[in-house]
């Protein structure tokens, strides 16, 4: 179980590093005059946030945290 979590953690860490680099690239570009280009950047950034959240959920699921939280909520 610990090895499985370690593998999931490493996968999550690599994914987050890639996402952080891409977010930095998006934020580091010069502001464009085009509203369309700004809209594309907002969409790309929102997609990266969703991807990061999905990676975190996958990590938590690998460790069983999500199942335990749902079980606690069902007891109430």
Order of alpha helices (4+ residues) and beta strands (2+ residues): alpha-alpha-alpha
